[in-house]
Amino acid sequence: MEVIGKIKWIDEIKTYGNNGFRKREVVVTTEEQYPQHILVEFIQDKCDLLNAFRVGQSVKIGINLRGREWVNPQGETKYFNSVQGWRIDAVEAAPSTEMPPMPPASAFEPADGDANEVEDDLPF
């Protein structure tokens, strides 16, 4: 699966536990009718993939959905989901849909002949 959008936020690398588990989070805002802010986790050696990216940059992130079950001390079962990134690529900016700039008036002058010459071929 993939998430495509603009980077809204990039966190620092955080280390947990005695074995040095590393995690880094990024939020990507999708560009659709109802934009979504998707939190994606990069873990261990994948944390360094985010070093080349900045807030505001358009990206495509390869993701895996992860789910886990946890039973709390009261015996209730809870479920948690996470979105883990494993690849991130820059996305080229979409071509502009704006009209190109208007050429200067000199581009519309006659190709040959005198500019002051008036041709009168009107029927009246």
Sequence and secondary structure as in RCSB ss.txt:
>XXXX:A:sequence
MEVIGKIKWIDEIKTYGNNGFRKREVVVTTEEQYPQHILVEFIQDKCDLLNAFRVGQSVKIGINLRGREWVNPQG
ETKYFNSVQGWRIDAVEAAPSTEMPPMPPASAFEPADGDANEVEDDLPF
>XXXX:A:secstr
 EEEEEEEEE   EEETTTTEEEEEEEEEE SSS  EEEEEEEGGGGGGGGG  TT EEEEEEEEEEEEEE TTS
 EEEEEEEEEEEEEE       S      GGGGS SSS TT        
